Amino acid sequence: MFRCLRMRFALLVLTSMSLCGCGGGGNSGPKTVAVSGVVTLGGKPLAGAEVRFVGKNFTGFGKTNTEGKYELVQGAVPGDNKIIITKIEGGEGLVMDSEAGMDAEQLRAAASDRTAKKADAAKIPKEVVPAEYSDPAKSKLSFPVPESGAVTADFKL
């Protein structure tokens, strides 16, 4: 599971670098500001969740700690941002190999297959956060990031 999370984080970092640039050519990326807050699910802190602020030409990323607190690594662009919050649990002992064609979505699809054995289904990674917050196509969460940044970008799911 940790290998999978490391791979996802590495992919996210590479994607972010390609969006905002990684050269020494000065200030070529979009202006970003610091953003932090707390995520709760059902009134309890949501630990280990990925929080993404998707703005124009930039996606800010952070991860919640045990208290549900997060801070976006490179901040977010000021203005309206779509928010996506995800947390995958399960999948112990499974290795997701994107080169072999197995990713988290395919594993989730396998879990919903009615022919899957219950014992195997328990090993399949599951999204903890409801799709209305975790699915990029369905999430209606948004946050207007002020020019000065935000320390109270809290989400009660």
Residue, then its C-alpha position, 0 to 999 in steps of 0.5 A: m500500500f505504501r508503495c502505491l501511495r509513493m507511486r501516486f505521490a511521485l506521479l502527482v509531483l511529476t505532473s505538478m512540475s510539468l504544469c508549473g515548470c521546474g527550470g531556473g528561468g525565473n518566475s514562469g509559473p502561475k502566482t500561488v498563495a499559501v492555503s491550509g485547513v482541516v478536513t472532517l468526514g462525519g464530524k471526525p478528522l479525516a487523516g491521510a486524505e489527499v486534498r487537491f485545489v484545481g485552479k486555472n493552469f495549476t493544481g495544488f496538493g496537500k495531505t491531511n495529518t492525523e488531526g485532518k489538517y493539511e497545507l498545500v505543498q506549493g499553494a494554490v492559484p488565487g480565485d475559484n478552485k475546484i476541490i477534490i478530496t480522496k482517501i483510498e483504504g485497503g489493497e494490502g498486499l496488492v501491487m498496482d502496476s500502471e505499466a501492466g494496465m492495473d490501476a486504482e480504477q480497475l481495482r475498484a471495478a473488480a471490487s464491484d464485480r459480483t463474481a469477485k470472492k468476498a475474501d478477494a474483495a476485502k483486499i481491493p482498495k476502496e475510496v472512503v470519501p463519497a464520490e460527490y467530493s472525491d470524483p473529479a467529474k462529480s465534485k461540486l466542492s469549490f473554494p475562492v482562494p483570496e490573493s492573500g492566501a487562506v488558513t481556514a480552507d476547511f471542508k466538513l464532508 
